[in-house]
Amino acid sequence: MAFAVAAVFSDHCVLQRNKIISVFGYCTSKTRIFVELKDKNGRLLSKNTRECKEGKWKVFLAPQKENEDCTLEISWTETCAENSEQKISDKIESKCNNSKQKEKIVFTDISIGEVWLAGGQSNMEFELQNCTEGPAELLDKDGKDGGKNVRFYYTNKIGWMDNKFYEAEKNTHWQTWQEESKKSWSAVGYFFAKKLAKDLGVTVGLIGCNWGGTSASAWMRKEYLENDKDLHTYLEEQEEATKGKSVEQQCAEYDEYEKENDVWQKKFSQMYEKDKNLTWEAAEKVLGKCPWPGPKSCKNPYRPTGLYECMLNRIIPYSIKGVLWYQGESDDYKPHAYKKVFTALIENWREDWNDELLPFVFVQLPSHRYMADKDFRHWCVIRQAQDKVSKTVANTFMTCALDLGQFNDIHPKAKKVLGERLELNALANVYERADKESAISPNLLEALPKEDKILLTFNNAPEGFTYLMDEKVLQEYKDMEKNQGSPLQEDFTGFEIAGQDEIFYPATFAFGGMDGKMNSIVLFSKKVVEPLYARYAWYNYGPAPVKSKTGLPLQPFNTLANNKNEGVNHAKIQQIMTVVS
């Protein structure tokens, strides 16, 4: 008999409270499965049984309130011997036994609390040890400041399901603060979970399911990309690049690339250690063009659907409260399709978890641009798409990070503020335990042209606004524009207006508007006699001077609907989006 419990179950795992608990795994013969959940005194909390013939088995336990130091017992027995000699298949997971007798595995130190999936690309992947606040946080060896209330499971991070994949998956397990591996936890996820654990008084578990440099298309089932002409292009590009190549040839090409890339990355790391101001262009002049992300192939983890198959599907349908999502950077070459692809991803995941209102709390991309790049405003289009998703897809809640970008670096090093903003957003909108107007950034409600002015009205700004220009960021923006031959106008404020000709000019602003309301702003300019359109922070990187009185940045906006010509091009420097250790 071949039987396995999914690798996401281990000692120290966190089970979602107040929700049906899904326990699952795989079998290759007819098997009777028994699952029991007990408290620290051995008292039975819930039990269930199920017979599995072949494939993925699932056993569901009754919802439980928060609890600690529980045990999860899973036992199984073969009920039919006809397949008893069948070897375990490559698709069977790690914790396996071959026997005709009743077998049992017991997981201990189980917490029942809150579970969130931390998904996305490198800024979600960015490790605690590498963030600005990480070293101080890691000094707390016992986690007395709150780290002990967070646990972390990292989904097996291999993008091709061969023997290496299954062997590595055996070593995955839920990690606690007492382990050295905590330094590699998602920094954003950790600060979110630590604050949430404190506010709710329960243990919080994170499931890391992220990979630097990945498109949203890598995290989706194929049919969700096939059903839309814009999204189908992700598949078409992959198919065209691999046409006529066997699986063996594709794998060989990718293996050769990995060797080359490892050498390049090691040399780059050595150069970076000597010069922290090293630019990507300077590195490539010395080392040659970086081979990342490698050839399109069936083994390349960035392929469409690849990480859905190799990572996400390995932990479905583990019971979770919601999804933290930080992604979009790698879809900046298709910014006008981002609303579709992100919406489809949410629909895909909700279907897989059988939860049509599974909460998504996600990051609106911060400011970013490399000095050598033009401002193609493709990140503006991504941010606008993210805003539209938050307004059109139920139970999605966006956290603005416009002011948290880092000059000339796609990986802002400071992660605590963002993690805690995400937590406040979830606390208000998912748990309904905080004021919603104070938890979400001000966003545009209405733009009303009035003679030579435009009156803007905003949500989530009941006490009005503050304006503080970050002179350092402003100078960085000026330098980038000057470098591209388009010096910034002296009357720059972050606000712009345009008339019928759709040409934008810097706008003077006044808080309170013409009606005196605290949540209003009026814009005007001598260069625009009859303004029709307004925009704010419409640049890839630049200042975010306007904030609510609660300290959250005003979300960028553009009332000109016809912006299809923006974001068509993208940065020629396709920097590696994985994290350099």
N, C-alpha and C positions, 0 to 999 in steps of 0.2 A: 504493500500500500504506500502510496506517496501522498503526503498531506503537508500543508504548510499554513502557517499564520502569517498574514501580511507583515512585512518588516517594520511598518510604522507602529506596531504594538511591541512594547518592551517594558522592562522595569522603568519606573519613574514617568510613564506616559501620563498625559493629561487628557481626561475625557470631558466632553462638553456637558455642562449641567443643563437641567431643564429642557432637554431635547432627547429624542430617541437616540440611543447609542448604537452605532453600527460597528459590529465586529466582523472581520472578513479575512479571507485567505484563498487558498487554492487546493484542489484535490484532483487525483487522476483515477480514482476508483470510487465505487459506491461506499459512502462513509456517513456514519451518524455522528453529529457534532453536538457537544454539550458546552454551554458557556454559563459561568456563574460569576457574579460580581458580589464581593463581600466587603464589609467594613473592617476596621482595624481589630475589632473584637471577634471576627469570624462570623458575624451575623449576616445572613443572606439578604442582599439588597434587591437583586433581580437575577432571574435565570431564564434560559430558553434553549431550545434544541432544534436542530434542523438536519435533514438528510441531503447530502450532496452526491450527485452522480458523477459529474466530471466538470471541471472548470472552476469558476470563481464562486465560492460559497459566501453567504452573508447570514449572520444571526443578529437579531435586533433585541436590545435590552430596553426596559422601561426607563423613562427619564428619571434623573436623580437630582437632588439638591447638592450644593457644594459639600465636599467631604475630603478627607485626607487619609493617607496611609491605608488605602484599600488594596485588595488583591483581585486580580482577574484570572480566573481558572478556565482553561480551554482544554477539553478532553475529546477524544475521538476514537472510534472503533470501526473497523471494516465490517460492513454488513453483507458483502458479496465478494467471494474470493476469486472471481473469474479474471480480474485484472491485477491480482496480487503480485505478479512478476513484472508488471510494467515499470519501467524505470521512470524516475522523475524527469519530467520534460524541462526544456530550457526556460519555459515560462513559469515554472513553479518557483516560489520565493524561498526564503532562507531557512526558516525554522522547521525543518522537515525530519520525519522519522519513517522508517520502513518496517512495519510490523503488523501482524494480524491481531495482536493483543490490544486492549484498550490502553491508550497513551494519554499523558496529561502534561501540560505546561502551565506554570504559574508565574504570573508577572506581579511583582510587589511594588510597594511605595507608589501606588496609583493615586493621583489627585483627580478630583472632580471639580472643575472650575470653568474657565473660559478658554476657548481654543480659536486662534486666528491663523489663517494662511498668509504668509508674507511672500507675495509674488511680484514678478517684474524682472528688471534687468540690473545693471551694475550698481545703481544707487540704492537699491534695496539689498543687494548682495554685499555692499560695502561693510567691511568688518569692524566690529567694535574696537579692536586693537589699533585700527588705522584712523579712527575719527578723532577729532579735536578733543572730545571729552572722554575718550576711551581710557587712556592711561590712568587718569584719576579714578575712574569708575572701577578699574580692575585692581586697584589697591585694596579695595574692600573684599578681602579674601573670603570672609564668611557670608557675604551678602546681607549683612545686617541693615544696610541702607535700602534694601528692597530687592536686590538681585536674587536672593534665595527664593523669592516668590515667582520667579520666571523659569520656565523650562523650554528646551529647544530641540526640535527634531529637524535635521537637514535631509531632505529627500536625496536619495542616491544621485550624485551629480556626474553621470556618464551618459553621453548622448547616443550610444549605440548598444543594443541589447545582445551582447555576446557573453561568453563565459566570464570575461573580466567584469562585466556589469553585475552578474548574479553573485559572483564571489564578493564584490565590493558591497553589495546590498546587505550581505550577511552581517557586516560590521556596523551598519547604521543602528542607532538607538537614540532614545530620548536622553538629552544631556541636562545636567543640573549645574548650578553655579559652582559647585565644588570641583568641577572638572576643568582641566586646563583648556579644553576646547571652547570654553565660553568666549575666549578672545576672538574667535572666528564667527561668532553670531552676527546676524544682521544688526547693525547699529541702530538704524531707524526702527526696526522691529523691536529691539530690546528696550529702547526708551519708551516706545508705545506701551509695551507689555508691563514694564516696571511701574509706570504711572497708573495704568489700568488696574493692576493688582492692588495697588495702594487704595485707589478710589472705590473699588468694589469689595475689597477684603477677601479676595480669593486668589488661588494660584492661576496664573495665566500661562498657557502653552502656545508656542509659536511653531508652525510648520514652515520651514524655509523651502520655497519652491521657486527659485530664481536663478538667472544666469545672465552675466554681463553680455551686452551687445545683441540681445535677442529682440526680434520683432514680435509683436503680438501674435502674428501668424504661426509662430513656433509653438504656441501654447493652445492650439485649437484643433478640433477634429476636422478632418478633410472636408466633410460635407458642408461645414459652415463656410468654407472658402469657395467651394464649388458653386454655391447657390447665388452668387452675386458677381456681376461682370467685373467690377472694380477689384474685388477681393480675389477673384479667380486669377488675376495677374500674378499673384504670389506663386501659385502653382505652375502657371505657364512658364515663368522665368526659370523655375527649378527644372521643369521637364525639358526645356530647350537646352539648358546647360548640361544635362546628363544624357541627352539623346544618343543612342547607339552605344552607351557604355554599360558593361555588365556590372553587377553588384561587386564582384571581385575587383574589377578595375577601379571602380569608384573608391572602394575601401583602401586599395593600395595607394592611390593618389592622395587620399586624405592622410594616411599614415606617414607618407613622405613629407607632406606639408607640416604635420605636427613636429617632426624632427627639426625641420628648418625653422619653424616658428619658435621652438624651445630655445634654440641657439640664439636667435635674434632677441628674444625677450630677456635672456640672461645678460646679454651684452648691454641691452638698453637699461636694465636695472642697475648694472655696474656704473654706467654713465650717469644715471639719475642720482645715484648715491653721492657722486662727486659733485654734481651740479643740479641743485633742486630747481633751478630756473631753466633747465634744459627744455627747449621747444621741440615739438614733433618734427618740424622741418629740419632743424639742426641735427637731430638724431638720424634722420633718414639720409642726410648728406654723408654721414660717416658710415652708417650700417647698411645703406641701401634701403629700398622700399620694404616696409613691413609686410610680411606675407599674410597677416591676418586680414580677413577671416577665413582664408583658405578656399579651396575649390568647392563649388557647389557639388554636393554628392549626397548619397543616401546616408553617409556616416557623419556628415557635418552637422553639429548640434543646432546650427542656425537655420536649418532647412524648415520649410513649412511643416507643421504638425509634429516635428521631431521630438520636442521636449514635452509635448502633450503625451506622447506615447511612452517616453522613457522616464518622465518624472511625475507629471500630474496624475496620470492614470494609475500610478503605483500607490497613491494615497486616497483615491476615490473609492468608496464614499465615507471616509473617516469623518465623523460628525464634527462640524465646526460652527462657530458663531458667525463668522464673516471673513471677508478677504481684504487685506491691505494690499494696495497695488501702486507700484511706482515704476512706470514704464512709458515709453513714447519716443525716447531719444532715437532709437534705431529705426523708427518708422518715419523719420523726418524726410526721407526721400519720396514718401507718398503721403504728404500731410493732409491732402484733401480727402483721402480715403480713411483717415484715422477714426472719425466718428463711426463709420460703418464697421471697421475691424474691431474696435473696442466694444461697441454694442453687441456685435456677434459673439465676441469672446464671453461677455457677461451672460448672454443667453445660453451659450454652450455650457458654461460651468454650472449655471442654475439648473439646467436640464440634468446634468450628470449627478448633481447632488440632490435632485428631486426637491428643489426649494426655489420656487419662482420668485421669491423675494429675498434671496440670500444677499445680505448687505455687502456692498463694495465701498470701502473708504479709500479714496485714491488721491494721489498727488498731482496737482497741476504743475507742469514743468517750471522750474526756476529759470532765472536768466542764465543764458550761456552763449558764448561765442568766443572763438579763438581769434587772437589779434590779427592773424593773416587772412581771416575769412571776411568776405563781404556779408552785409546784413541782408540775407535773402528773406528774412521774416518767415521762414518755414516753421520755426518754433512758435511764432505767433499763431499760425494756423492750427498747429497741434493744440496749443492752449485753448483756442477758441472751440476746437472740436471737443476737448475735454469738458469745457463749460457746457456745451450743448448736451453732452451725455448726462451730466448731472441734472439738467433741467428736463430731460425727456425720458430718462430711464428710471423707473421707480426704485427707491431704496439704494440710490447711489449718491455718495456725498463727497464732494471735492474739497480738498485742502489746498489753498493757494500758497505757493512757495516762491513767488516772484522775487521777493527780497532776499532769498537765501542762496542765490547763485554765487559762484566763485569765479573771479576773473581768469580767463584763459585756461579753465579747467572744467571738464564735464562732470567731475566728482567733487561737489562741495564737501569739505572735510567736516564741518560742524553739522551734526545730525540730531542733537538733543532737542533743539527747538522744534524741528520738523516732526520728530517722533511724538513730542508732547502736543503739538497742534493736531496731529492725526488722532491722538487719544481724546482730546477735548471734543473733536468732531464726533467721534464714535460715542463718547459719553453722552453728548447732547442728542444725537439723532438715532443711534441704535439702542442705547440704554435709557434715553430720556431722563437723564439725571443731571443735566446742566442746561443752562440757558442757550437756546439755539441761536439767537441773534448775536450772542457773544462768542459763539464757537465757529462761525463761518464768516469768511471775509466779505466785506461789502461788495455787492455785484449790481450791475446796472439794471434798473427796472424800466426806465423810460427815458427817451431823449426827445425833447420837444423844442423844435425851432421856434423862436419868437423874435421877429424882426431881425436885428443884427446880432442876436445872441442865441445860444442853445442852453436850455434848462435840462439838467440831468437829475434824475431821482434814483435813489439806490435802496436796495434791501440791506438789512443787517447793519445799519448805521444810525440807530435811534438817537445817539448822543453826538452825532456829527463826526468831523474828521480832524486830523492833524496833518501838517505838511512839514516835512523835514528832509531837505536834500542831502543825500550822502555825497559829500564833495569828492571822496576818493573814487566812488563808483562813477560819478559824473565825469571825472577826469579820465578814467579808463575808457568810458564811452567816447569822449572827445578824441582821445588818442586813436582809437580804432577807426572812427569816421575820418579823421585826418589822414590816417594811413591808407585809406581807400579813396582819397581825393574828394571827400564830401564833408567838409568841416561843419560842425554843429552850429546852428544859428544861436546867437547870443540870447535871444528871448525864449530859449527852451525852458519848458516847465514840466514836460511829460504829457501834457494835454495838447491835442491838435484838433483843428476844425477845418472843414472844406465846404466849398459851395458846389454849384452844379457841375463845375469842371472837374470835381473829385480830386483836386490838388490840395494837399493838407499843408497847413501852416501852424506854427506854434501858437497856442492860445493862452491868453490871460484868464485867470479863474478867480472866482469868489465863492467861498463856502457860504451855505445858507440860501443861495439862490435868490431869485426875485420874489419868492413867496415866503422867505424867512424860515423855511423848514430846515431842521437840523440835518436831514438826510439828503439835501439838495446841493448841487454845485452848478454855477452858471459859467459858461465859457464865451469868450468874445475875442476878436482880433480885428485890427484896423485893415488887415489885408484881405479879410473875407466879409463882404458887405451883407450878403444873405446866406448865412451858414445853413447847411442841410445835414452834415455828417460830423460825427465826433469820434475821437479815439483816444485811448490812454495807454501808455507803456507799450506801444506797438513797435517793438524792436526785440531782437533775439536777446541782446544783453544791454542793460542800462539801468538807470535809477528807478526805484519804486518809492517815491517820496510821500505818497498819500496813504495814510492808515486810518483805521477806525480809532475811536477813543479807547477801545480795548486792546489796540496794538496789532491788529491783523491788517495785512496789506490790502489795498483796493485791488480787486481783480482787473486785469487788463481787458479792454473791450474795443470793439470797432463796429460802429453802426452802419458802415458801408457794406452792404451785403455782397456786392459784386467785387470780391477780392480774389478771384480765381487766378489772376496773374501773379499773385504773391505766393511764394513758397514753391514755385515751379522748379527753380534751381535749388541746389543745396551745396553745402560746403565741399570744396574740392579735397580738403584734408579730412579723410574718413578715419579719424583717430580711433585707436583701439578703445573699446568701451568696457573692457574688463579691468579689474583692480590690480594695480601693481603692488605687490607685497613689499 
